[in-house]
């Protein structure tokens, strides 16, 4: 593509933008319908994102809450057969899952037992140190990782053994979730553009009959008033009614002009005989008048 072609296309584009009338019915209908569509799609997208995030995070919170609630019972079960320290470790190991961390500390904050795989410990150590005891799990961000963490007192047979920490690393799920949301946003944006183009074409086609009427009225002569024809196929009801009204108006105007022509013709015919007599009389009078 050469520079001349590019300049020509840019010139045509500028002319097209200059030809847009912000006060036209087509522009208003197109913008209004497009804005309503964008608001509708945007609202649904935002609600879907919020609801999906709530479901995703809620499922992890329920899992951690279940582990926190079940853990004291597991310790009591193992403590009937093992010393308390071993019972705690056995309960921790029984609840070990991928990306899951279970830690028990004493009242001084010293770690008593912990998950065997402690690869996540360094990432959430700062969060554990500052997290207050909460009845329900909460999501936190630490070292570019997203963690759902629960911190509750560990009470066994009315004895407070310390604090139970249950943490779930959801970084992978969080990243995948927002990747899906980005793809959804891109798809929604493309859908909005397609909808805007579709609305513009539909409105333009719906109002095409009005443009035809405008062109017809600018080129219509007095002799062709009763011959004005427009295509009403696929036209909206309101436009069709307007066209029918205009046709009736043109028909009445043509009939009125025809009556005016007949009146003028009749008057001319009626006045022709007297004028002829008067003209003949004047000529005869002039002929016999003395010179």
C-alpha positions in Angstrom: 0.0 0.0 0.0 1.5 3.3 -1.1 1.5 6.6 0.6 -1.1 8.0 -1.8 -3.6 5.3 -1.0 -3.1 5.7 2.7 -3.7 9.5 2.5 -6.8 8.9 0.4 -8.2 6.5 3.0 -7.4 8.9 5.8 -9.1 11.7 3.9 -12.2 9.6 3.4 -12.2 8.7 7.1 -12.0 12.4 8.1 -14.9 13.2 5.7 -16.9 10.4 7.2 -16.4 11.8 10.7 -17.2 15.3 9.6 -20.4 13.9 8.1 -21.6 12.7 11.5 -24.5 14.8 12.8 -24.8 14.5 16.6 -28.3 15.8 16.5 -29.6 13.3 13.9 -32.0 10.6 14.8 -29.6 7.9 13.6 -26.8 9.2 15.8 -29.0 9.4 18.9 -30.6 6.0 18.4 -27.2 4.4 17.7 -25.5 6.0 20.7 -28.4 5.3 23.0 -28.8 1.7 22.1 -25.1 1.1 22.2 -24.8 2.7 25.7 -27.6 0.6 27.0 -26.0 -2.6 25.6 -22.6 -1.6 27.0 -24.1 -1.0 30.5 -26.0 -4.2 30.3 -23.0 -6.3 29.3 -20.7 -4.5 31.7 -23.1 -5.0 34.6 -23.6 -8.7 33.9 -19.8 -9.1 33.5 -19.1 -7.3 36.8 -21.7 -9.3 38.6 -20.4 -12.6 37.1 -16.8 -11.7 38.1 -17.9 -10.8 41.7 -20.1 -13.9 42.0 -17.4 -16.2 40.6 -14.8 -14.8 42.9 -17.1 -15.2 45.9 -17.8 -18.9 45.0 -14.1 -19.6 44.4 -12.9 -18.0 47.6 -15.9 -19.3 49.5 -15.1 -22.9 48.6 -11.5 -22.6 49.9 -12.8 -20.8 53.1 -15.3 -23.6 53.7 -12.5 -26.2 53.3 -10.2 -24.4 55.7 -13.1 -23.9 58.2 -13.9 -27.6 58.1 -10.2 -28.5 58.8 -10.1 -26.0 61.7 -13.4 -27.4 63.2 -12.3 -31.0 62.7 -8.8 -30.7 64.0 -9.5 -30.7 67.7 -11.6 -33.9 67.3 -8.7 -35.5 65.5 -6.3 -34.6 68.3 -8.6 -36.0 70.9 -8.9 -39.2 68.9 -5.1 -39.7 68.6 -4.5 -38.5 72.2 -6.3 -41.6 73.4 -3.5 -43.8 71.9 -0.5 -41.4 71.7 1.2 -38.7 73.8 -0.2 -35.2 73.1 2.8 -34.1 71.1 2.6 -37.1 68.8 -1.2 -36.8 68.6 -0.8 -33.2 67.4 1.7 -34.2 64.8 -0.4 -37.2 63.6 -3.5 -34.9 63.3 -1.4 -32.4 61.4 -0.1 -35.0 59.0 -3.6 -36.5 58.5 -4.7 -33.1 57.2 -1.8 -32.5 54.9 -2.9 -31.5 51.4 -1.2 -29.8 48.4 -0.5 -26.1 49.2 -2.0 -26.5 52.6 -0.1 -25.6 55.8 -1.2 -26.5 59.4 0.8 -25.1 62.3 0.2 -25.2 66.1 2.0 -22.8 68.4 1.9 -22.4 72.1 0.9 -19.3 74.1 4.4 -17.8 73.7 4.2 -18.1 69.9 6.7 -21.0 69.7 5.9 -23.7 67.1 4.8 -27.0 68.6 4.0 -29.0 65.5 3.8 -28.1 61.8 3.1 -29.6 58.4 5.9 -31.8 57.2 6.1 -29.9 53.9 7.0 -26.3 55.0 7.8 -24.8 51.6 5.0 -22.3 52.1 6.1 -21.3 55.6 8.4 -18.5 54.7 5.9 -16.8 52.4 3.2 -16.5 55.1 5.4 -16.1 58.3 4.9 -12.4 58.3 1.1 -12.8 57.9 1.0 -15.3 60.8 2.9 -13.0 63.1 0.4 -10.1 62.6 -2.9 -12.0 62.1 -5.4 -11.6 64.9 -7.5 -14.5 66.0 -10.6 -14.5 63.8 -13.5 -16.9 63.8 -13.6 -17.3 60.1 -10.8 -17.7 57.4 -9.7 -14.6 55.5 -7.7 -14.0 52.4 -4.3 -12.2 52.6 -1.6 -11.3 50.2 2.0 -12.1 51.1 5.1 -12.0 48.9 3.0 -11.8 45.7 1.1 -14.9 46.8 -2.5 -15.2 47.8 -3.3 -17.2 51.0 -6.4 -18.0 52.8 -5.5 -18.2 56.5 -7.4 -19.2 59.6 -6.1 -18.5 63.1 -8.2 -19.9 66.1 -7.4 -21.0 69.6 -6.8 -24.8 69.9 -8.9 -26.1 72.8 -8.7 -29.8 73.7 -10.9 -31.0 76.6 -11.3 -27.5 77.9 -7.5 -27.0 77.9 -6.0 -24.3 75.7 -3.0 -25.9 74.0 -2.1 -22.8 71.9 -3.1 -21.5 68.5 -4.1 -23.4 65.4 -3.1 -21.9 62.0 -4.5 -23.4 58.8 -3.3 -21.7 55.6 -4.2 -22.5 51.9 -2.1 -21.1 49.0 -4.5 -20.2 46.3 -2.0 -18.3 44.1 -2.4 -20.6 41.1 -6.2 -20.6 41.3 -6.2 -16.8 41.7 -3.9 -16.4 38.7 -6.1 -18.7 36.6 -9.2 -16.9 37.7 -8.0 -13.5 36.6 -6.7 -14.9 33.4 -10.2 -16.1 32.6 -11.6 -12.7 33.7 -9.2 -10.9 31.3 -10.2 -13.2 28.4 -13.9 -12.6 29.4 -13.2 -8.8 29.4 -11.6 -9.0 25.9 -14.5 -11.1 24.6 -17.0 -8.7 26.1 -15.2 -5.7 24.6 -15.2 -7.4 21.1 -18.9 -8.2 21.6 -19.6 -4.6 22.5 -17.9 -3.4 19.3 -19.8 -5.9 17.2 -23.1 -5.0 18.9 -22.3 -1.3 18.3 -21.6 -1.9 14.6 -24.7 -4.1 14.3 -26.9 -1.4 16.0 -25.5 1.3 13.7 -26.2 -0.8 10.6 -29.7 -1.7 11.8 -30.6 1.9 12.6 -29.2 3.1 9.3 -31.3 0.5 7.4 -34.4 1.3 9.5 -34.1 5.0 8.7 -33.2 4.5 5.0 -36.8 5.1 4.0 -36.7 8.6 5.6 -33.6 9.4 3.5 -35.4 8.2 0.4 -38.3 10.5 1.3 -36.0 13.4 1.8 -34.3 12.8 -1.6 -37.7 12.4 -3.2 -39.0 15.7 -1.9 -35.9 17.6 -3.0 -36.2 16.3 -6.6 -40.0 16.0 -6.9 -41.6 18.4 -9.4 -45.1 19.8 -9.3 -46.2 17.6 -12.2 -45.0 14.4 -10.5 -46.7 14.9 -7.1 -49.2 12.0 -7.8 -46.4 9.8 -9.1 -44.2 9.7 -5.9 -43.4 6.1 -5.0 -41.4 4.7 -2.1 -40.6 1.1 -1.1 -42.3 0.2 2.2 -40.8 -3.3 2.4 -39.3 -4.1 5.9 -40.0 -0.5 7.0 -40.9 0.0 10.7 -44.6 0.7 11.5 -44.0 4.3 12.5 -42.1 5.1 9.3 -44.7 3.3 7.2 -47.4 5.4 8.8 -45.4 8.5 8.2 -44.9 7.6 4.5 -48.6 6.9 4.1 -49.4 10.2 5.6 -47.0 12.0 3.3 -48.5 10.1 0.3 -52.0 11.2 1.3 -50.7 14.8 1.7 -49.1 14.7 -1.7 -52.2 13.3 -3.3 -54.4 16.0 -1.8 -51.9 18.6 -2.9 -51.9 17.2 -6.4 -55.7 17.2 -6.4 -55.7 20.8 -5.3 -53.3 21.8 -8.0 -55.4 19.9 -10.6 -58.5 21.8 -9.4 -56.6 25.0 -9.6 -55.6 24.2 -13.2 -59.2 23.4 -14.1 -60.4 26.6 -12.6 -57.9 28.7 -14.5 -58.7 26.8 -17.7 -62.5 27.4 -17.2 -62.0 31.0 -16.4 -59.8 31.5 -19.4 -62.4 29.7 -21.6 -65.3 31.8 -20.2 -63.4 35.0 -20.6 -62.2 34.2 -24.1 -65.6 34.9 -25.9 -66.3 38.3 -24.2 -62.8 39.4 -24.8 -63.1 38.4 -28.5 -66.3 40.4 -28.8 -64.7 43.4 -27.1 -61.6 43.0 -29.2 -63.7 42.9 -32.4 -65.7 45.9 -31.3 -62.6 47.9 -30.6 -61.2 47.0 -34.0 -64.4 48.0 -35.8 -64.6 51.3 -33.9 -61.0 52.1 -34.8 -61.8 51.2 -38.5 -64.7 53.7 -38.8 -63.2 56.4 -36.8 -62.3 59.6 -38.8 -58.7 60.1 -39.5 
